[in-house]
Amino acid sequence: MKVVAMGHACVDVLPAVTAGLPGMEPGILYPVGPLAFRLGGSVPNTGGALAALGVDVVLHCSMGDDPLGRVGGQLLADMGADVHLVPSDTSTSYSIVIESGDHDRTIWQHEGSNVSFRPSSLDLGALEADLVHLGYPSLLPKLSRQPELLRSFFASARARGTTTSLDLAHVAPGSLGSTVDWSRWFRLTLPEVDLVSPSWDDLGSALGLDPVPSAEEVQDVADLFIARGAAAVAISNGARGFLLQTADAGRLSSAGRALEDWTSYPGGRWWIDAEEISHPATTLGAGDTLTAGLIHGITLGMSPLEAAHHARSIVGRHLRGLSLR
């Protein structure tokens, strides 16, 4: 199967932090370690994981014509996938990522070239893609403000028999994404989304939900997304694991080539416990890796439960810092 991973991408700038988190007090020098560049965002995280897992994947995102854009383009090419870049007159998007031990990461982000991204710039018909995955609409201003653009693109993909997949990102207070009516956005887009795989943090930040949900609350949101048109929903909740749920047979039958094998599992609900990893090597990109694991399982013809357990094992390898290849 051929998969397209498209949407948000940026260059992560990572200073090594070895002695606790540095402070912000003016006039004080805080020592840090060497600086590294790494790609961040849905396209490198999910698409890169798929490439490492051996999937035939196309990476589609926007980069600026500047030094960081050239770094980002080379890092994308190094993933071993087919790369399609949308040129942007805006500076390349970057994030300064501060990550220390088991402390959750802090990110300062410049949206930059992501303002130029729109999915219609890629010809899915020419690629003959079986599944197209788009990540982080809250960080793609054209799509967050104009959900009809995503709905139209996904509708055209599904008309060709291509399965559509969507992942979300945290909506930060004060960001452009925080001004979007996400309840309306989901009502407009979910009828054309075959697989949606947000984290609870993504959902909570967009919809104002309890940050520590009960199992019933997670199920309620999965039910709501199915009712609004999605064929399958995977909601991850960190160390509590994730829920995978499927729609009825009619909706699954219209979910494209990639989900043909899931039509035998209508109305399913599976809870998957997270692995207990006391000292993860990294938490960066864990949710995207879970999505990649699910998609990889789908490309291998796995059932929903098999794909869910496969995704769990892939995330475990990622958290331990092990290669996915």
N, C-alpha and C positions, 0 to 999 in steps of 0.2 A: 504494500500500500504506500501511496505517496501522501505526505502530510505537509501542510503549509502552517508555519508558526509566524504570526504577524502581530503587529501592534507596538507596544512600548519597548524602547531600548535606550540605554544610556551607558556612559562610561563611568564606572565606579572608581573613585580615587580613595585608596585605603591606606591611611597611615597605620603602621603596626603599633598597637597599644599594649605595653608589656607590664606596666606598673600601676594598674588601675586607670580609671577614666581620667583624662586630663581635665583641668579646670578651665574656667573662662574669665578669671579675674585679670583685669588689665595690668600690663606691666610685668607679669610673671611668666617666666619661661618654663614650660612643661615638657620634659623629654619624651620623645616617641621614637619608634623604630623606623625601619626602612619604609619607603612609599611604594605601593604597588598599584597597577592599573588592572581592572577587571571589568568585564561587561556585566551590566545589571539590567533588570527589567524582564518582562515576560518572554520576549523573543530569545534572548541569550539563555535565560534560565530553563524555560520549558523546551524551546527548540534545540538548545545545546545539549540538554539531557537526552532528548530523542535521538540526536545525531550520535551521541556517545553509545546509546543502546542499539545502534545499527539501523535506525529507521531512515528511509529515504525522505529527507525533510528539506523544505525550502524555507529560508529565513528572510522575512520581509519587514523592513522597518526604515526609519528615516535617520540620516546623519548629515551634519553640516559640512561645508567645505572649509575645514579648519584643521589645525594639528590634532585636536582630540578626535575629530571625525575620521582622520586617516588612521589613528590608533584603533578606533572602534571598528573600522572596516577591516583592518588586518586581523584583529582578534576574532571577528565573525568568520572570516575566511579560514582561520586556523581551526575552526570547529569541524571542518570537513563536510560542510553542507553547501547546498546551492544558495547563494546570497543574492537577493534582489533589494537594492537600496533605493529609497525615495530621496532624491536630492533636496536639500533644504537651504534657503538663503539665511536661515537662522542658525546661530551657533549651536554646536552639538550639545545635546542634553548630557548633564553629568550629575553624579551624586557623590558627596563626601560622606563616607560610611565610617562610623566609629563603632567598633565591635571589640568587646573585652570579655574573655572567658565565657561564663554562662549568663552574663548580663545581656539583655536584649539590645539589639543594635539601634543606634541613633543615625538618622539619615538627613542630610541637608541636600535638597535637590533643585536643580535648574531644569525646567521643562524643555527649554530650547527647541531643538529640531522636531520634537514630538508634536509641536503645533502644526507642522506641515503634513502629518500623516493622515491619509484617508485610504480605506481598503480598496476602493475602486481603481486605484493605480496599478493593481495586479490583475492580469488576465488568467483567471482560474481555469477557463476552458482550455487555453493553450497548455497549461500545466497538467491537466487531467488529474487533479488532486482528488483523493478519496475523502480526506478530512481537512478542514481548515479551522485552525485554532487562533482566536484573537484574545490578547490579554491586556488588561489594565485600561479599560475605557475611561476611567476617572482621570487618567493622566494623559489622555488624548483629547484635547479640547474640541476638535471638530466632532468627535463621536459623542462626547458627554453632552454637548450642547445641542447636537442634532441627531438624536437616536434614530431618526428615520434613515440616516445614511447607513448605519449598521444593519437595520432591518432590511433595507433594500438589497444590500450586498449579500447578506445571508440568504435572503429569499432567492436571489439569482443563483447562489451556490447550490441550494437545496433543489432547485428546479433541474440542475444537472445531475442530481443524485449524490452530491457531495455532502457529507455530514458536517454540521457546524458545531463548534465548541467555543465556550466563552469562560474566561477567568477574570476575576476582579482584583482590585488593589485597595489598600487602606485609603479612606478619604480623610485627609488631614483637615482639622479645623482651620478656617481661614483660606483654604486653597480654592482654586476655581471649581474643583469637583464638589466642594461643600455647598455651592450655590445651586446645584442641580437637584431637581425633584426626582430622586431615584426611584421612588415608588412608581411614578408615571413612566420613567425610563424603562423599568422592567416590564410594565404592562405593554409597552410598545414593542419591545425587542424579543421577549421570551417566546412568543409564538414561532419565531424563526430560529431558535436556539435548540439544538438537539442535546448537547451536553453542557451543563454549567457547573463549574467546580470552584466556588468561592470558599474562603475561610470564614469562620464566624466573625473574626475581627473585621474583615472586609464588609460583611453584611451589617454588623453593628454600627460601624462608622458611617455607612451610607444611609441606614434606615433608623438609626437611633435606638438600637436594641440593647438589652441587658448584656454587658460584657462577659458575664459568667452565666451562660444559659443552662437550663435544665435539658434533659434529653427530650422532653415533650416540646420545649420551645424550638429546638433544632428540627424536630419532626414537623412542627407546624410550618416553619419556613419552607422546608422541603415540599410539604403538601401544597403550600401556596404557589411555589414556583412551578410545580407540576400542573396545578390548576390554571396557571397563566400561560401554559403552552409548552414548557420544556419537556423533552423526552426522557431525560435522565438528569439527576441532581446529585452532586457529591459535595457535602459540606464538611470541611475539616475544622477541628477544634483543638489544635495543638496536641498536648500530651493526653488529651481525652480521646484521641482517635478521630474517626470520621464516619459519616453516614452516607451510604449510597442508596439511591431510590430510583425506581423506574416508573414510567407512566403506563397507561393501558396499551393493549396490543395495537389498537388503531394508530395511536401516536407513534409508537415504536416502529411501525411498518413504514412510516414516512420519514424516518430519521437517517436515510441515506445508506450508501454502500457499507460504510465502516461499521455501522451498528446492526447490520442484517442479522448477525448471530444472537443479538439480544432480544429479538422479537419473541423468543420462546420463554422470556422471563418478565412478563408484564406484571405491573403492580408489586414489584419486589421491594423489600427494605432490608438492608444489611448494615449492621453496626460492626465496625472494624476497630479493635483496640490498637492504640499506638504502642510501639516498642518502648520499653523502659531503657533509656540511655542516659546514665547519670551525668556524664561529662561529654556532651556533643562537641565535635570538632568545629562545627559551624551550624547556625540556624538559618543562615542567609539562603533564601531560595528554596526552603523546604516545601512550602506550599506549591510552588511551580514544579518541583520535582515530583510531588504527589500526582499532579495533573499529568505530567509526562509519563509516569508509571501507568496510570489508567489508560492513556492513549496508546502506549506501547502494548499493553495487554489486549486492547481492542484490535490493534493491527495484527496480533498473533492469533486472533480468533477465540480469545478466552471468553468465558461466561462472565456476567457481572461480578459474581463472588470471586472467581479466579482472578479477574483483573484487579479487584480491590486488594486481595492478598498480595498480588504481584506488586502493586503500587506501594503497599506497606513495606515490602522488602527493599524496594528501590529507595524509598525515603530513609530507611535504616542505614543503607550503605552511604547515602549522602551525608547523614548526620554524623556518621563515624569518620567521614573524610576519605572514604574508599572510592576508587575509580568505578564508574558505571560501565566502563568498556568491557 
